[in-house]
């Protein structure tokens, strides 16, 4: 494992890391060292050479825009009260001012549609079928999202998990046992023009794969060191950020980082994050520390904080 001291100088931009380079079986893989430094220093980086098709991304963004432009009376047919998965707030459509991430903004001015891996109905939380509009209501919405989801799950997630394991000095397959039935929260978000926002928060899982619509002015802001920086859209890259669960697992070595969205362009914005969690029954044993943490409990507490008690997402309560 590489040993570095967390820097104190202001970071001006996020590091850029190549997924194809991370996947190379090289005993002295410099990209793995770059990954370690990014995870240790700021928990955010661009990912290039990811292998996901541009057409799959563009089709999903277009289909998402078309869905969000539908009348509220139609979109509401796919809301939380129609979902079969527990908690119901983990699936379905959320209208403007429906989600609460941080007290500074309160209920966010954005629209959301959440889905996951489509599975048979289950008594396990975050597991079961999606209730999505078909092509008669929203042409291409379900198909494009499922296609993109499959590409992310097969082309990005396994390689990134193995690279993170190597960066931690573990066997490449160390995480495999915890992710052979992983939990995915996959959402598409619509930020309206001139004021769409997502309040300050940290993500809750292991890591997030974020696809941003290519726009000329950045809306995503990340807290690195002691200040906030803008995160521009770089062509053919994803944003990867670590979640609280990985910070817990590594006993604070790798960090989940606060971020927010302030969208001020005169055009709307679509973003599509994939929140990656381990198997629902995973018990996390933080490195170098006694004690155990239930990933299921961490997830349920976070959803309660967002949707029931309105204390915010992740470590939102710590953020000023």
C-alpha positions as CSV (number, residue, x, y, z in Angstrom):
1,X,0.0,0.0,0.0
2,X,1.3,3.4,-0.9
3,X,1.9,5.8,2.0
4,X,1.2,9.5,1.5
5,X,0.5,12.4,3.7
6,X,-2.8,14.2,3.0
7,X,-1.9,17.5,1.4
8,X,-2.9,20.9,2.7
9,X,-2.6,22.8,-0.6
10,X,-5.8,23.7,-2.4
11,X,-6.7,21.3,-5.2
12,X,-7.7,23.1,-8.4
13,X,-9.2,20.1,-10.3
14,X,-9.9,16.4,-9.8
15,X,-7.4,13.8,-10.9
16,X,-8.1,11.8,-14.1
17,X,-7.6,8.0,-13.9
18,X,-7.8,5.4,-16.7
19,X,-9.9,2.3,-16.0
20,X,-8.2,0.4,-18.8
21,X,-4.8,1.2,-17.1
22,X,-6.1,0.2,-13.7
23,X,-7.1,-3.2,-15.1
24,X,-3.6,-4.1,-16.4
25,X,-1.9,-6.8,-14.5
26,X,1.3,-4.9,-13.8
27,X,3.1,-5.4,-10.5
28,X,4.2,-1.8,-10.6
29,X,1.0,-0.3,-11.9
30,X,1.3,3.5,-11.6
31,X,-2.4,4.0,-12.2
32,X,-3.1,2.0,-9.0
33,X,-0.9,4.4,-7.1
34,X,-2.8,7.3,-8.7
35,X,-6.0,5.7,-7.6
36,X,-4.8,5.3,-4.0
37,X,-3.7,8.9,-3.8
38,X,-7.1,10.1,-5.2
39,X,-9.1,7.9,-2.8
40,X,-6.9,9.1,0.1
41,X,-6.7,12.7,-0.7
42,X,-10.2,13.7,-1.9
43,X,-12.4,10.6,-2.7
44,X,-13.3,12.1,-6.1
45,X,-11.8,11.5,-9.5
46,X,-12.6,11.5,-13.2
47,X,-12.6,8.0,-14.8
48,X,-11.7,7.7,-18.5
49,X,-11.3,4.7,-20.8
50,X,-14.3,3.1,-19.2
51,X,-15.5,1.2,-22.2
52,X,-19.2,2.2,-21.9
53,X,-20.7,3.1,-25.2
54,X,-21.4,6.7,-26.0
55,X,-24.7,5.8,-27.7
56,X,-26.0,4.0,-24.6
57,X,-25.3,7.2,-22.5
58,X,-26.9,9.6,-25.0
59,X,-30.0,7.4,-25.5
60,X,-30.5,7.2,-21.7
61,X,-30.1,11.0,-21.3
62,X,-32.6,11.7,-24.1
63,X,-35.1,9.2,-22.8
64,X,-34.8,10.7,-19.3
65,X,-35.4,14.2,-20.6
66,X,-38.5,13.0,-22.5
67,X,-39.9,11.3,-19.3
68,X,-39.4,14.4,-17.1
69,X,-41.1,16.5,-19.7
70,X,-44.3,14.4,-19.3
71,X,-47.2,15.9,-17.3
72,X,-47.0,15.5,-13.6
73,X,-50.2,13.4,-13.6
74,X,-48.4,10.7,-15.7
75,X,-45.1,10.8,-13.8
76,X,-47.0,10.4,-10.6
77,X,-48.2,7.0,-11.6
78,X,-44.7,5.7,-10.9
79,X,-44.2,7.4,-7.5
80,X,-43.2,5.8,-4.2
81,X,-46.8,4.7,-3.4
82,X,-46.8,2.5,-6.5
83,X,-43.5,0.7,-5.7
84,X,-43.2,-2.8,-4.3
85,X,-39.6,-2.7,-2.9
86,X,-38.9,-1.7,0.7
87,X,-38.3,1.0,1.5
88,X,-40.5,2.4,-1.2
89,X,-38.5,5.6,-1.3
90,X,-35.7,3.6,-2.9
91,X,-37.6,3.3,-6.2
92,X,-39.8,5.4,-8.4
93,X,-40.5,9.0,-9.3
94,X,-39.9,11.9,-7.0
95,X,-41.3,15.4,-8.0
96,X,-39.7,18.8,-7.4
97,X,-39.0,19.5,-3.7
98,X,-39.4,15.8,-2.8
99,X,-35.9,14.9,-1.4
100,X,-34.2,16.4,1.6
101,X,-30.4,16.3,1.5
102,X,-29.3,19.3,3.7
103,X,-30.9,21.9,5.8
104,X,-29.3,24.8,3.9
105,X,-31.6,24.1,0.9
106,X,-34.3,21.9,2.5
107,X,-36.3,20.0,-0.1
108,X,-34.3,20.1,-3.3
109,X,-35.6,21.7,-6.5
110,X,-35.0,18.7,-8.7
111,X,-36.9,15.7,-10.0
112,X,-35.7,12.1,-9.6
113,X,-36.5,8.6,-10.8
114,X,-34.9,5.7,-8.9
115,X,-34.6,2.2,-10.0
116,X,-32.4,-0.8,-9.1
117,X,-31.6,-4.3,-10.3
118,X,-34.9,-5.8,-11.4
119,X,-35.5,-8.9,-9.3
120,X,-38.4,-11.0,-8.0
121,X,-40.3,-9.6,-5.0
122,X,-38.3,-10.2,-1.8
123,X,-38.6,-9.5,1.9
124,X,-35.0,-8.2,1.8
125,X,-34.8,-4.4,1.6
126,X,-33.7,-2.6,-1.6
127,X,-34.4,-5.9,-3.5
128,X,-37.2,-6.5,-6.0
129,X,-38.9,-5.4,-9.2
130,X,-38.9,-2.0,-10.8
131,X,-42.2,-0.3,-11.7
132,X,-41.2,1.7,-14.8
133,X,-43.2,3.3,-17.6
134,X,-43.4,1.2,-20.8
135,X,-42.8,2.5,-24.3
136,X,-46.4,3.6,-24.8
137,X,-45.8,6.1,-22.0
138,X,-42.1,6.9,-22.2
139,X,-40.4,5.5,-25.3
140,X,-37.0,4.0,-24.6
141,X,-36.9,4.9,-21.0
142,X,-36.9,1.4,-19.5
143,X,-34.8,-0.1,-22.3
144,X,-32.1,2.6,-22.3
145,X,-31.7,2.6,-18.5
146,X,-31.5,-1.2,-18.3
147,X,-28.9,-1.3,-21.1
148,X,-26.8,1.4,-19.5
149,X,-27.2,-0.2,-16.1
150,X,-25.8,-3.5,-17.5
151,X,-22.8,-1.7,-19.1
152,X,-21.9,0.0,-15.8
153,X,-22.4,-3.3,-13.8
154,X,-20.3,-5.4,-16.1
155,X,-17.7,-3.0,-17.5
156,X,-17.0,-0.6,-14.7
157,X,-17.9,-1.9,-11.2
158,X,-15.9,-5.2,-11.2
159,X,-12.7,-3.5,-12.5
160,X,-13.0,-0.6,-10.1
161,X,-13.6,-2.9,-7.1
162,X,-10.5,-4.9,-8.0
163,X,-8.4,-1.8,-8.4
164,X,-9.5,-0.5,-5.0
165,X,-8.6,-3.8,-3.5
166,X,-5.1,-3.6,-5.0
167,X,-4.7,0.0,-4.0
168,X,-5.4,-1.1,-0.4
169,X,-2.8,-3.8,-0.6
170,X,-5.3,-6.6,-0.8
171,X,-5.8,-9.5,-3.2
172,X,-7.5,-8.3,-6.4
173,X,-10.5,-10.6,-5.7
174,X,-10.8,-9.5,-2.0
175,X,-14.1,-7.6,-2.5
176,X,-15.7,-10.3,-4.8
177,X,-17.4,-12.2,-2.0
178,X,-19.2,-9.1,-0.8
179,X,-20.5,-8.0,-4.3
180,X,-21.7,-11.2,-5.9
181,X,-25.3,-10.0,-5.3
182,X,-24.7,-6.3,-5.0
183,X,-27.3,-3.7,-4.3
184,X,-27.6,-0.9,-6.9
185,X,-29.5,2.3,-6.5
186,X,-29.6,3.8,-10.0
187,X,-31.2,7.1,-10.6
188,X,-31.8,9.7,-13.2
189,X,-32.1,13.3,-12.0
190,X,-33.6,16.3,-13.7
191,X,-32.4,19.7,-12.7
192,X,-34.6,22.5,-14.0
193,X,-33.1,25.5,-15.7
194,X,-32.0,28.6,-13.6
195,X,-32.0,27.0,-10.2
196,X,-31.9,23.3,-9.9
197,X,-30.1,22.2,-6.8
198,X,-29.0,19.2,-4.7
199,X,-28.0,20.1,-1.1
200,X,-24.7,19.3,0.5
201,X,-24.2,15.6,1.3
202,X,-22.0,12.6,1.2
203,X,-23.0,9.5,-0.6
204,X,-23.8,6.5,1.5
205,X,-22.4,3.4,-0.3
206,X,-19.1,2.1,-1.5
207,X,-18.7,4.4,-4.5
208,X,-20.8,6.2,-7.0
209,X,-20.4,6.2,-10.8
210,X,-21.8,9.5,-12.1
211,X,-22.7,10.3,-15.7
212,X,-23.1,14.1,-16.3
213,X,-24.8,15.6,-19.3
214,X,-22.2,17.5,-21.3
215,X,-22.9,21.2,-20.6
216,X,-20.7,24.2,-21.0
217,X,-20.8,25.3,-17.3
218,X,-20.3,23.0,-14.3
219,X,-23.1,22.5,-11.8
220,X,-21.4,19.9,-9.6
221,X,-19.2,21.3,-6.7
222,X,-16.9,19.2,-4.5
223,X,-15.4,20.1,-1.1
224,X,-11.7,19.3,-1.3
225,X,-9.2,20.4,1.4
226,X,-10.8,23.6,2.9
227,X,-12.9,25.0,0.0
228,X,-15.4,24.1,-2.8
229,X,-14.3,23.6,-6.4
230,X,-16.3,23.3,-9.6
231,X,-16.3,20.0,-11.4
232,X,-16.5,20.6,-15.2
233,X,-17.9,18.0,-17.6
234,X,-15.0,16.3,-19.4
235,X,-15.8,14.5,-22.6
236,X,-15.9,10.7,-22.4
237,X,-15.4,10.6,-18.6
238,X,-17.4,9.6,-15.6
239,X,-17.1,11.0,-12.1
240,X,-16.3,8.5,-9.4
241,X,-16.8,9.4,-5.7
242,X,-16.4,7.3,-2.6
243,X,-19.2,6.8,-0.1
244,X,-19.4,6.6,3.6
245,X,-19.5,2.9,3.7
246,X,-16.0,2.6,2.1
247,X,-14.7,5.2,4.5
248,X,-16.1,3.1,7.4
249,X,-14.6,-0.1,5.9
250,X,-11.1,1.4,5.5
251,X,-11.3,3.1,8.9
252,X,-11.1,6.5,7.5
253,X,-8.1,5.8,5.1
254,X,-10.2,6.4,2.0
255,X,-12.6,9.4,2.3
256,X,-16.2,10.1,1.3
257,X,-16.3,13.8,0.2
258,X,-19.1,16.4,0.5
259,X,-20.6,17.6,-2.7
260,X,-23.6,19.6,-4.0
261,X,-25.2,20.7,-7.2
262,X,-26.0,24.3,-8.1
263,X,-27.4,24.5,-11.6
264,X,-27.8,28.0,-12.9
265,X,-27.8,27.5,-16.7
266,X,-30.8,28.5,-18.8
267,X,-31.1,24.8,-20.0
268,X,-32.1,21.9,-17.8
269,X,-29.5,19.2,-16.7
270,X,-29.7,15.4,-16.5
271,X,-27.3,13.4,-14.3
272,X,-27.3,9.7,-13.9
273,X,-25.6,8.3,-10.8
274,X,-25.2,4.6,-9.9
275,X,-24.7,4.1,-6.2
276,X,-22.9,0.9,-5.5
277,X,-23.5,-1.1,-2.3
278,X,-22.3,-4.6,-1.2
279,X,-24.7,-7.6,-0.8
280,X,-27.5,-6.6,1.6
281,X,-26.4,-9.0,4.3
282,X,-22.7,-7.8,4.3
283,X,-21.1,-7.3,7.7
284,X,-18.3,-4.7,7.5
285,X,-15.3,-5.2,9.8
286,X,-13.3,-1.9,9.6
287,X,-9.6,-2.4,8.9
288,X,-7.5,-2.3,12.0
289,X,-10.4,-1.9,14.3
290,X,-12.7,-4.2,16.4
291,X,-16.4,-4.1,15.9
292,X,-18.8,-4.9,13.0
293,X,-21.1,-2.8,10.9
294,X,-24.3,-4.0,9.1
295,X,-24.4,-2.5,5.6
296,X,-28.2,-3.0,5.7
297,X,-28.5,-0.9,8.8
298,X,-26.3,1.8,7.3
299,X,-28.5,2.0,4.2
300,X,-31.8,2.0,6.1
301,X,-30.6,4.7,8.6
302,X,-29.6,6.8,5.7
303,X,-32.9,6.5,4.0
304,X,-34.7,7.3,7.2
305,X,-32.6,10.4,7.6
306,X,-33.4,11.6,4.1
307,X,-37.1,10.7,3.8
308,X,-38.5,10.5,7.4
309,X,-36.5,12.6,9.9
310,X,-35.2,15.0,7.2
311,X,-31.7,15.3,8.8
312,X,-30.0,14.9,5.4
313,X,-28.0,12.4,3.3
314,X,-24.8,10.7,4.4
315,X,-22.9,13.0,6.7
316,X,-25.0,16.0,5.8
317,X,-25.5,17.0,9.4
318,X,-21.7,17.6,9.7
319,X,-21.6,20.0,6.8
320,X,-22.0,23.7,7.3
